[in-house]
């Protein structure tokens, strides 16, 4: 009961619902209902609880959105907060933006640090994981011949960033190939990285969750192993799909740098992200946008973007509040349940395959599915035509299929429909030997 009261005060403010003057009465009542559930209660399959979460969103009833991995919708309270701060800024932009809201960024920084389990002075607020990771990739001091280890299944923008340095400066990239997928052998996943580490290796770049298939990598074990083989190695982590989806604290990963998007699983406003740099490395990382002292020991040097959207940044705090009202572990269990609900009912269909694990140690919310003899675009189109189910077709390296990604606002009835439509598609396909 004490913890529940603490959460209520945290989300709604010690002054009660008056802390959300811009929220409608329905939104306030919805939040109170969500907070009434004891944090320790397992609600993974409690559809009454998740119905309250669904009410907190404005998702279209005319489309089943199974493409939440790229960008997620915001809860109504976050949308309302964004409108509120935007209207406030327009009353007198240079005053409210630069004198009031700019100072409040420190409160948002502290909220994110609390969620991430790190120091506020290690977090910079930016626009997305790409910007955060490119700041790291382009800001590290590397010389010709220095080696970087990454994987062919990393996000394209990160591959582009390292390959640009390879072309311009002569660094050397060595590639892990995660094939086949899924991989449910932790030791093998670690070995793939360790085997490529040599005396000239300076950076190991690891994607915490591969965005195409949802493959979860054992980042902590990889970090420890590569640093044991070569103590000079620094580890960069792409946490775009794990921050706020998987329960972890950044320092526990054993990495040195990390980038994440906040408009995915935290459901913050579009175009929000964070950069984490271990305190001892801040001074040695060059800024992406020039500043008067690019090598100073202040994480805020990475926020020198000029005029920016202060309303968007302020609304991040409300997204954190909403997230905390539910809890990361509760979210993680629900998303894995929804993904496994789909896969377990389709695995035995003729011609069906998946490149996603059902085990929580190796997967999260994302599922990559397909049918032999059917292109990813064809399956994507069939799901949309037969059930108004929107997904993401994928063709990348050894990965071919459709990415299906539910979210916490997804009702179980929507998952049931996705299964039915996939079964219909299967029944219409010719049987392959």
C-alpha positions as CSV (number, residue, x, y, z in Angstrom):
1,X,0.0,0.0,0.0
2,X,2.9,2.4,0.8
3,X,4.4,1.7,-2.6
4,X,1.1,2.2,-4.3
5,X,0.7,5.6,-2.6
6,X,4.2,6.5,-3.6
7,X,3.5,5.8,-7.2
8,X,0.3,7.8,-7.1
9,X,2.2,10.8,-5.7
10,X,4.9,10.3,-8.3
11,X,2.6,10.2,-11.3
12,X,-0.2,12.5,-10.2
13,X,1.8,14.8,-7.8
14,X,1.5,15.2,-4.1
15,X,-1.2,17.7,-4.6
16,X,-3.4,15.1,-6.3
17,X,-5.0,15.3,-9.7
18,X,-4.5,19.1,-9.8
19,X,-1.0,18.2,-10.9
20,X,-2.5,17.5,-14.3
21,X,-4.5,20.6,-15.0
22,X,-4.5,19.9,-18.7
23,X,-5.8,16.3,-18.4
24,X,-9.5,15.6,-18.9
25,X,-11.5,14.1,-16.1
26,X,-11.7,10.8,-18.0
27,X,-7.9,10.6,-18.3
28,X,-7.5,11.4,-14.6
29,X,-10.0,8.6,-13.6
30,X,-8.2,6.2,-16.0
31,X,-4.9,6.9,-14.3
32,X,-6.4,6.4,-10.9
33,X,-7.8,3.0,-12.0
34,X,-4.4,1.9,-13.4
35,X,-2.7,2.9,-10.1
36,X,-5.2,1.0,-8.0
37,X,-3.6,-2.3,-9.0
38,X,-0.9,-3.3,-6.5
39,X,2.5,-3.2,-8.2
40,X,3.4,-6.8,-7.1
41,X,0.2,-8.2,-8.7
42,X,0.8,-10.3,-11.8
43,X,-1.6,-8.9,-14.5
44,X,0.0,-10.4,-17.6
45,X,-3.2,-12.1,-18.7
46,X,-5.6,-9.8,-16.8
47,X,-7.6,-8.3,-19.7
48,X,-9.6,-6.0,-17.3
49,X,-6.3,-4.3,-16.3
50,X,-5.1,-4.0,-19.9
51,X,-8.5,-2.6,-20.9
52,X,-7.7,0.4,-18.7
53,X,-4.3,0.8,-20.5
54,X,-6.1,0.6,-23.9
55,X,-8.4,3.5,-22.7
56,X,-5.4,5.6,-22.1
57,X,-4.5,5.6,-25.8
58,X,-6.3,7.0,-28.9
59,X,-5.5,4.1,-31.2
60,X,-7.7,3.8,-34.3
61,X,-10.4,1.2,-34.0
62,X,-10.4,0.9,-37.8
63,X,-6.9,-0.5,-38.1
64,X,-5.0,-3.2,-36.2
65,X,-1.6,-1.6,-35.8
66,X,1.1,-4.3,-35.5
67,X,3.9,-2.0,-36.5
68,X,4.8,-0.5,-33.2
69,X,8.5,-1.2,-33.3
70,X,9.4,1.8,-35.5
71,X,7.4,4.4,-33.5
72,X,4.7,4.0,-30.9
73,X,1.6,6.1,-30.2
74,X,1.6,8.3,-27.2
75,X,-0.9,8.0,-24.3
76,X,-3.6,10.6,-24.3
77,X,-2.1,12.3,-21.2
78,X,1.2,12.7,-23.1
79,X,-0.6,14.2,-26.1
80,X,-2.4,16.6,-23.8
81,X,0.8,17.5,-22.1
82,X,2.4,18.3,-25.5
83,X,-0.5,20.5,-26.4
84,X,-0.3,22.3,-23.1
85,X,3.4,23.1,-23.3
86,X,3.1,24.1,-27.0
87,X,0.3,26.6,-26.1
88,X,2.4,27.9,-23.2
89,X,5.4,28.4,-25.4
90,X,3.4,30.3,-27.9
91,X,2.3,32.9,-25.3
92,X,5.9,34.2,-25.3
93,X,8.4,31.9,-26.9
94,X,11.7,33.4,-25.8
95,X,10.5,33.7,-22.2
96,X,8.6,30.4,-21.7
97,X,10.9,28.3,-23.9
98,X,14.3,29.6,-22.9
99,X,13.7,30.9,-19.4
100,X,11.1,28.4,-18.0
101,X,11.0,25.1,-20.0
102,X,14.7,25.1,-20.8
103,X,15.5,25.0,-17.0
104,X,12.9,22.2,-16.5
105,X,14.9,20.0,-18.8
106,X,16.9,19.1,-15.6
107,X,13.8,17.6,-14.1
108,X,13.2,15.5,-17.2
109,X,16.8,14.4,-17.1
110,X,16.4,13.3,-13.5
111,X,13.3,11.3,-14.4
112,X,15.1,9.5,-17.2
113,X,18.1,8.8,-15.0
114,X,15.9,7.3,-12.4
115,X,14.3,5.0,-14.9
116,X,17.7,4.1,-16.4
117,X,19.4,3.6,-13.1
118,X,22.2,6.0,-13.7
119,X,23.4,9.5,-12.9
120,X,21.5,12.5,-14.3
121,X,24.9,13.9,-15.4
122,X,25.3,10.9,-17.7
123,X,22.2,11.5,-19.8
124,X,21.7,13.9,-22.7
125,X,18.2,14.4,-24.2
126,X,18.1,14.3,-28.0
127,X,15.8,13.3,-30.9
128,X,16.4,9.5,-31.4
129,X,18.7,6.6,-31.1
130,X,20.3,7.4,-34.5
131,X,21.3,10.9,-33.3
132,X,22.6,9.5,-30.0
133,X,24.6,6.7,-31.6
134,X,25.9,8.8,-34.4
135,X,27.2,11.3,-31.7
136,X,29.2,8.4,-30.3
137,X,30.3,6.9,-33.6
138,X,31.5,10.2,-35.0
139,X,32.8,11.6,-31.7
140,X,35.2,8.8,-30.7
141,X,38.9,9.3,-31.3
142,X,40.0,6.5,-33.6
143,X,43.0,6.2,-35.9
144,X,43.6,4.4,-39.2
145,X,43.9,0.7,-38.6
146,X,41.8,0.7,-35.4
147,X,39.2,-2.0,-35.5
148,X,35.4,-1.9,-34.8
149,X,33.4,-5.1,-34.2
150,X,29.7,-5.0,-35.1
151,X,27.1,-7.2,-36.8
152,X,25.5,-7.4,-40.2
153,X,22.1,-7.3,-38.5
154,X,22.7,-4.0,-36.7
155,X,20.5,-1.1,-37.7
156,X,21.4,0.4,-41.1
157,X,22.0,4.0,-39.8
158,X,24.6,2.6,-37.4
159,X,26.2,0.6,-40.2
160,X,26.3,3.7,-42.3
161,X,28.0,5.7,-39.5
162,X,30.8,3.3,-39.0
163,X,31.2,2.6,-42.7
164,X,31.6,6.4,-43.3
165,X,34.5,6.4,-40.9
166,X,35.9,3.4,-42.6
167,X,35.9,5.2,-45.9
168,X,37.2,8.6,-44.7
169,X,39.6,7.5,-42.0
170,X,40.7,4.0,-42.7
171,X,39.3,2.2,-39.6
172,X,38.6,-1.5,-40.1
173,X,35.2,-3.0,-39.4
174,X,34.8,-6.7,-38.6
175,X,31.3,-8.2,-38.9
176,X,29.5,-10.8,-36.7
177,X,26.9,-12.6,-38.7
178,X,23.9,-13.8,-36.6
179,X,22.9,-16.7,-38.8
180,X,20.7,-18.5,-38.3
181,X,18.1,-16.6,-36.3
182,X,16.8,-17.0,-33.7
183,X,19.8,-18.0,-31.7
184,X,19.1,-19.5,-28.2
185,X,22.7,-20.2,-27.3
186,X,24.1,-17.5,-25.0
187,X,27.6,-18.8,-25.2
188,X,27.6,-18.8,-29.0
189,X,26.2,-15.2,-29.1
190,X,29.1,-14.1,-26.9
191,X,31.7,-16.1,-28.8
192,X,30.7,-14.5,-32.1
193,X,31.9,-11.1,-30.8
194,X,34.9,-12.4,-28.8
195,X,36.3,-14.3,-31.7
196,X,36.7,-11.1,-33.7
197,X,38.4,-9.1,-31.0
198,X,42.1,-8.6,-31.5
199,X,44.9,-6.3,-30.3
200,X,43.8,-3.5,-32.5
201,X,40.1,-3.6,-31.5
202,X,39.0,-0.4,-30.0
203,X,35.1,-0.6,-30.2
204,X,32.5,-3.4,-30.0
205,X,29.1,-2.2,-31.1
206,X,26.2,-4.3,-29.9
207,X,22.5,-4.0,-30.6
208,X,20.7,-5.0,-27.5
209,X,17.6,-6.2,-29.5
210,X,17.9,-6.7,-33.2
211,X,15.1,-4.6,-34.6
212,X,14.3,-7.0,-37.5
213,X,13.5,-10.1,-35.5
214,X,13.5,-9.1,-31.8
215,X,16.6,-11.2,-31.0
216,X,17.8,-10.2,-27.6
217,X,21.6,-10.3,-27.1
218,X,23.3,-10.9,-23.8
219,X,25.0,-7.5,-23.7
220,X,26.5,-7.8,-20.2
221,X,28.1,-11.1,-21.0
222,X,29.4,-9.8,-24.3
223,X,30.8,-6.7,-22.6
224,X,32.6,-8.6,-19.9
225,X,34.0,-11.2,-22.3
226,X,35.4,-8.7,-24.9
227,X,36.9,-6.5,-22.2
228,X,38.5,-9.5,-20.6
229,X,40.2,-10.4,-23.9
230,X,41.2,-6.8,-24.7
231,X,40.9,-4.4,-21.7
232,X,41.2,-1.3,-24.1
233,X,37.9,-2.2,-25.8
234,X,35.0,0.1,-25.2
235,X,31.4,-1.1,-25.8
236,X,28.7,0.9,-27.6
237,X,25.1,-0.3,-27.1
238,X,22.1,0.3,-29.3
239,X,19.2,0.1,-26.9
240,X,16.6,1.6,-29.3
241,X,14.3,-1.4,-28.7
242,X,15.0,-2.4,-25.1
243,X,14.9,0.9,-23.2
244,X,11.5,0.9,-21.4
245,X,10.6,-2.5,-23.0
246,X,13.0,-4.8,-21.1
247,X,13.7,-4.4,-17.4
248,X,17.3,-3.4,-17.0
249,X,19.6,-0.7,-15.6
250,X,22.1,0.8,-18.0
251,X,25.2,0.5,-15.7
252,X,24.4,-3.2,-15.3
253,X,25.1,-3.8,-19.0
254,X,28.8,-3.1,-18.5
255,X,28.9,-0.8,-21.5
256,X,30.6,2.6,-22.0
257,X,28.1,4.3,-24.3
258,X,24.4,3.8,-25.2
259,X,21.8,5.4,-27.3
260,X,18.0,4.9,-27.2
261,X,14.8,6.2,-28.6
262,X,12.0,7.3,-26.3
263,X,9.2,7.4,-28.9
264,X,9.2,3.6,-29.1
265,X,8.5,1.7,-25.9
266,X,8.4,4.7,-23.5
267,X,5.7,6.2,-25.8
268,X,7.2,9.7,-25.5
269,X,6.6,12.3,-28.2
270,X,7.8,11.6,-31.7
271,X,11.4,12.6,-32.2
272,X,12.7,12.0,-28.6
273,X,15.7,10.0,-27.5
274,X,18.6,9.8,-25.1
275,X,22.4,9.5,-25.1
276,X,24.1,7.8,-22.2
277,X,27.9,8.2,-21.7
278,X,29.7,6.8,-18.7
279,X,30.8,9.7,-16.6
280,X,34.5,9.0,-17.1
281,X,34.2,9.1,-20.9
282,X,32.3,12.3,-21.4
283,X,35.3,14.6,-21.6
284,X,36.9,12.5,-24.3
285,X,33.9,12.3,-26.6
286,X,33.7,15.0,-29.2
287,X,30.3,16.7,-29.7
288,X,28.3,16.1,-32.9
289,X,27.4,19.8,-33.1
290,X,30.3,22.1,-32.4
291,X,30.5,24.0,-29.0
292,X,32.9,26.4,-27.4
293,X,34.5,23.6,-25.4
294,X,33.7,20.2,-27.1
295,X,35.9,18.2,-24.7
296,X,34.5,19.5,-21.5
297,X,33.2,17.1,-18.8
298,X,29.5,18.0,-19.1
299,X,26.9,15.8,-20.7
300,X,24.9,18.9,-21.6
301,X,27.5,19.7,-24.3
302,X,25.7,17.1,-26.5
303,X,22.5,19.1,-26.3
304,X,23.7,22.1,-28.3
305,X,21.1,21.9,-31.1
306,X,20.1,25.6,-31.2
307,X,16.3,26.2,-31.1
308,X,14.6,23.0,-30.4
309,X,11.1,21.7,-29.5
310,X,10.9,22.4,-25.7
311,X,7.3,21.2,-25.5
312,X,8.3,17.8,-26.9
313,X,11.0,17.5,-24.3
314,X,8.8,18.5,-21.4
315,X,6.2,15.9,-22.4
316,X,8.8,13.2,-22.0
317,X,8.4,13.6,-18.2
318,X,4.7,12.7,-18.5
319,X,5.5,9.6,-20.6
320,X,7.9,8.5,-17.8
321,X,5.1,9.0,-15.3
322,X,2.7,6.9,-17.3
323,X,5.3,4.2,-17.8
324,X,6.1,4.2,-14.0
325,X,2.4,3.8,-13.2
326,X,2.6,0.4,-15.0
327,X,6.1,-0.7,-14.5
328,X,8.8,-1.9,-16.9
329,X,8.7,-5.6,-15.8
330,X,4.9,-5.7,-16.1
331,X,5.2,-4.2,-19.6
332,X,7.9,-6.7,-20.5
333,X,5.9,-9.7,-19.4
334,X,2.7,-8.5,-21.2
335,X,4.5,-7.8,-24.5
336,X,6.2,-11.2,-24.5
337,X,2.9,-12.8,-23.7
338,X,1.2,-11.1,-26.7
339,X,4.1,-12.0,-29.1
340,X,4.1,-15.7,-27.9
341,X,0.3,-15.8,-28.1
342,X,0.7,-15.3,-31.9
343,X,3.7,-17.6,-32.4
344,X,2.4,-20.6,-30.4
345,X,-0.8,-20.6,-32.5
346,X,1.0,-20.4,-35.8
347,X,4.1,-22.6,-35.5
348,X,2.3,-25.7,-36.8
349,X,0.7,-24.1,-39.8
350,X,2.0,-25.4,-43.2
351,X,4.8,-23.4,-44.7
352,X,4.9,-21.1,-41.7
353,X,8.2,-20.0,-40.1
354,X,9.6,-17.5,-37.6
355,X,13.0,-16.0,-36.9
356,X,12.0,-15.1,-33.4
357,X,12.5,-17.0,-30.2
358,X,9.7,-17.7,-27.7
359,X,12.1,-17.7,-24.8
360,X,12.1,-14.5,-22.7
361,X,15.9,-14.6,-22.4
362,X,16.3,-14.2,-26.2
363,X,13.2,-12.1,-27.2
364,X,10.8,-9.4,-26.5
365,X,7.7,-7.9,-28.2
366,X,8.9,-8.2,-31.8
367,X,8.1,-11.2,-34.0
368,X,9.4,-11.9,-37.5
369,X,7.1,-14.3,-39.4
370,X,6.7,-15.6,-42.9
371,X,5.5,-18.3,-45.2
372,X,7.8,-20.3,-47.5
373,X,7.1,-19.4,-51.1
374,X,5.6,-16.0,-50.1
375,X,7.5,-12.7,-50.2
376,X,7.5,-10.3,-47.3
377,X,5.6,-7.7,-49.4
378,X,3.0,-10.3,-50.4
379,X,2.4,-11.3,-46.8
380,X,2.3,-7.7,-45.7
381,X,-0.3,-6.9,-48.4
382,X,-2.4,-10.0,-47.6
383,X,-2.6,-9.1,-43.9
384,X,-3.7,-5.6,-44.7
385,X,-6.3,-6.7,-47.4
386,X,-7.8,-9.5,-45.3
387,X,-7.8,-8.0,-41.9
388,X,-6.7,-4.3,-42.0
389,X,-3.6,-5.5,-40.1
390,X,-0.7,-3.2,-40.6
391,X,2.8,-4.7,-40.3
392,X,6.3,-4.1,-41.5
393,X,7.8,-6.1,-44.4
394,X,11.4,-6.9,-43.9
395,X,14.1,-8.1,-46.3
396,X,17.6,-7.6,-44.8
397,X,20.7,-9.8,-45.0
398,X,19.5,-13.3,-43.9
399,X,16.1,-11.9,-42.6
400,X,13.0,-12.2,-44.7
401,X,9.4,-11.9,-43.4
402,X,6.9,-9.6,-41.8
403,X,7.6,-7.9,-38.5
404,X,4.6,-8.1,-36.2
405,X,4.8,-5.9,-33.1
406,X,2.0,-5.5,-30.6
407,X,2.1,-2.9,-27.8
408,X,0.6,-2.5,-24.4
409,X,-2.6,-1.0,-25.8
410,X,-3.1,-4.1,-28.0
411,X,-6.2,-6.0,-26.8
412,X,-6.1,-9.8,-26.9
413,X,-9.0,-9.7,-29.4
414,X,-6.7,-8.0,-31.9
415,X,-4.1,-10.8,-31.4
416,X,-6.9,-13.4,-32.0
417,X,-7.8,-11.7,-35.3
418,X,-4.1,-11.6,-36.4
419,X,-3.9,-15.4,-35.7
420,X,-7.2,-16.0,-37.6
421,X,-6.0,-14.1,-40.7
422,X,-2.6,-15.8,-40.7
423,X,-4.4,-19.1,-40.5
424,X,-6.6,-18.1,-43.5
425,X,-3.5,-17.1,-45.5
426,X,-1.9,-20.5,-44.7
427,X,-5.0,-22.4,-45.8
428,X,-4.9,-20.7,-49.2
429,X,-1.3,-21.5,-49.9
430,X,-0.2,-24.5,-51.9
431,X,1.5,-27.1,-49.7
432,X,5.2,-27.2,-50.1
433,X,7.2,-30.5,-49.9
